[in-house]
C-alpha cells in the first residue's frame, strides 16, 4: 500500500491543533449525541493520525478508500487472524470447518445485533458474498472458485466450492467486512461501486460514526456491543478521533504535549523519545522498533531490455546494499529483507537448502562478474555497460515525490547500480503517476511494498507470479514476469492446508524459483509504523505485553485483531 505511510510537508490546521481539548473544556452533558466534535472529554478520547490524507467521505466498505476504522470499529469480520499464534480466531463467526473436500460449514455467534437493533444472521453473510457477483466488487474473484453459498439456518451457512483453496479462503474470512442485508439490498450496483453510501452506517462493531469535518472523523462507543458479553472484550476509549495527517513536526509535538495519542506514520529518530516524560512507546524497545509488516522490493519491468534477463536482474540484486538503506536512510528502524522476500513472521519457512547458492547478498564485485559472464560489456568506455546486443541503455527508478525515506532509498539504489556499471537515475514523481505507471507497465524500475503480513506465504507468491498478465495490473505481478511453473505452484499452494506435508514442499520450490528468477528484488522490510504517547493512555501493545496485537489504525490491521488494543490500553491515573 502507499498513501497512508508517509508524511507530506503539510502544516497542521487550526482544527487539528485544537482537536484534542483539555479536561477543563469538558461539556456539562454526558450524552455523546449532544457533544460537538471539539467537546469530547480528553480523558475518554483517543486521538490518532497516520491513515487519512484528505477529508473523510467514503463510507462504503465495498470499494477501496474507505474512512479509517470503518472495517474494525464499524463493520466487522467473520474471523481475525492472529499473527503470533498463526491461526484464525473466530469473531462474528463462532466456528468454521471443512466438512467435505469442497464444502465449508460456518456457524455464527448467537446474540449479535446490528446497531439499528436488527439481528445479525446468516442471511447477512450470504448477501455479502453474493454482492461479489457484481462486476467490479474487489472480492468478486472469490466466485472464480466458489460455487454457491447457502444459509441453512439463522446462524449457519454452507459454502460449496469448485476448488478448495484453503489458504485463499482463510484470507477471505478475515479481510472482508460483513454488511447488513436489510440496508444494502436497497442500493443499486452503481451506488455500491461508486457511491459513498450512508455516513452513519448500520454496524455490528464497537463504535458508530459520531461526526466528521474536513480534518477528522470521530467515533462514539456503542455500549451494547455484542463482544463485551460474548467475549469479555472492551473498548475503553469512549471516543476515537482520527485526524487527517498533518506534518512531521506537528505530529511529534502533539505526541509530546499529549494532544495526540497514536501516530501511524514513519517518523525518523523516534528512538530519541522512548524515555522522558511522557515517554513514547513503540512495538519493540530497540531497533527496529516496529514489527516488519511489508517487504519493500525493487520491481523491474521484465518486458523491457535488459530487465527481461534474469542474469541481469541477479547482477542488480548483488549490486544493491540493503545495509546502507537500513542504517543511513532509516537509522536502524527497518531490517534487511530475506532473499525470498518472505517476512520474518514466516521465517520457519525459510529453506536454505532450497535456495542453495542462488541467494544474493551485497557484493559489488560479484555483480560486475555476473554482468561480464552474461555478456554485458562497456564497449564505448563511458563507464556503463551496454546490453547484450551492444546497445546503450539507461534506467529510471521512480518513487513518489515527498516520500523522503523512499527518495533517499532510491538514490542509494541508483548509486549502487552506477557503481556496478549500470546507468540508473532516481526520479521522483507524483504518487498517482507512480501508481499509474506500476499498473500500466510504463516504467523501468520502481519500489513497491504491497506484499505484507497475511495468513500465508501464498499471498507473497501470488503477488509475485499472478497470471495472466493483463493490460492493467492492479493486484500484483507488477514486473509482468511470466513463469507458468511458478504460477501453477502458487495455485497449488492456495489449495493446501498448512498441515499438509506437500505445503512445505511447494513453499520450498517457490523459494527456489524466486531467488533464481528474481521477478522482484527484496531490499528491506517496512515496519508497521507506530508511535504512542503515554500522557493520556497507557498499556499500548508491545512485543512483550501483547505479541501479535499491533498498535495501528491502518485499515488492514483490524482483521489482524487491532480491536484488542482498545481493551488493553487504560487511562492514565
Secondary structure, DSSP 4 states (H G I P E B T S, - for coil): --TTSS--S-PPPHHHHTSS--GGG--S---GGG--TT---GGGEEEEEEEESS------TTSS-PPTTTBTTTBB-SEEEETTTTEEEESSEEEEEEEETTEEEEEEPTT-B-TTSPBP-HHHHHHHHHHTTSTT-GGGGGGGTEEEEEEEETTEEEEEESS--HHHHHHHHHHS-B--HHHHTTS-HHHHHH----SS---SSSEEEEEEETTEEEEEE-TT-HHHHHT------SEEEEEEP--HHHHHHHHHHTS--EE-S--TTGGGGSSSTTPEE-SSSSTT-S-EEEEEEEEE-TTSTTTT-HHHHHHHHHH--HHHIIIIITTTSSEEPPTT---GGGGGG--HHHHGGG---S-HHHHHHHHHHTT---TT-SSS---TTS----EEEEEETT-HHHHHHHHHHHHHHHHTT--EEEEEE-HHHHHHHHHHT--SEEEEEEEE--S-THHHHHHHH-SSPPSS--SS-TT----HHHHHHHHHHHHS-TTSHHHHHHHHHHHHHHHHH-SEEEEEEEE---EEE-SSEE----TTTSTT------GGGGGGTGGGHHHH-EE--
